[in-house]
Amino acid sequence: MLLAQRQAHLDNLEALRAAAAQLLDDSPLVDSVGDDGFGEADGSGSELDRIRTLVAAARKGIDDVDAALGRLDSGRYGICADCRAPISPARLEAIPEATHCVDCKTGGLRRRK
């Protein structure tokens, strides 16, 4: 499941890069291209900003999945980073890269005290 999720993030990242390149190609004025491969184009700045945000989210998703794969290799996968209790299978099915159990993620009993 983690590998499939990682591939989905990679596919999304590739699609976003293609969209950014197309946006730049279609733009009449390109002032500059930054280190990340995105330029500022007349009338397309907000769209490029949106794509940059989505690219950052895709990269974070890849990093999160890679970290989960590392936990899997080290035998720490499915163990809450805070309380060290097992993370429920339902939570891991919904969010395979989860690092916290539901109680720790939501504050659990600590918030109720």
Summary of the structure (lengths in Angstrom):
residues: 113
radius of gyration: 19.1
end to end distance: 36.9
largest distance: 59.7
contacts: 288
relative contact order: 0.13
helix: 63%
strand: 8%
